[in-house]
């Protein structure tokens, strides 16, 4: 277990190696289109190589990455990002039929039910209905204290939805923006951080990440303020292992 004042990402290579989860089926929850591939792409590929069922739930539409683009207004960008997700996951072995897009507003994922936010109840109902259909044995979630508010809100939304399941699934959290040293936070809460060996799938994961051209290239060139994943940040997701944070009961 890692002390609360230390980030496991400071020295990730010393974390213990563990095996793939055996509690099936597996659900991967992504706050934005691409988080599932960045944080769990190797795990997804490894699970599918073993024949395990993997479903992916993408929570937000990802349309705030380029808010000033006229060539890619929100409806078109949402379509682009969905197509990129399906292409990336196809490479990793996940069929289109196993991917669901909630389409919640990027930057405004509701963190909980509120009378002042009707969208929150709708989102929770949809998540609960989805979980009842999938009945996951394992759920990969964004780290609950990730610097990005949508990641934290997604974790909270899914906690409310999971609470309605008769059997709670195993929960495994994955870091995204904590890989950026300028945003990294001390680890909060009680966790067992561990690594998953993904060396045989790193090249496949690299190609899956490259499917997200709207986030990694100049595909959308008419918004100089638009978001782009830096090569330095992407490099953190191309180690021969992935990092996961498993809550300690």
Beta strands, then each sheet from edge to edge (+ up, - down):
strand 1: 17-18
strand 2: 26-30
strand 3: 54-60
strand 4: 99-104
strand 5: 138-142
strand 6: 170-174
strand 7: 191-197
strand 8: 241-247
sheet 1: 1+ 7+ 8-
sheet 2: 4+ 3+ 2+ 5+ 6+
end
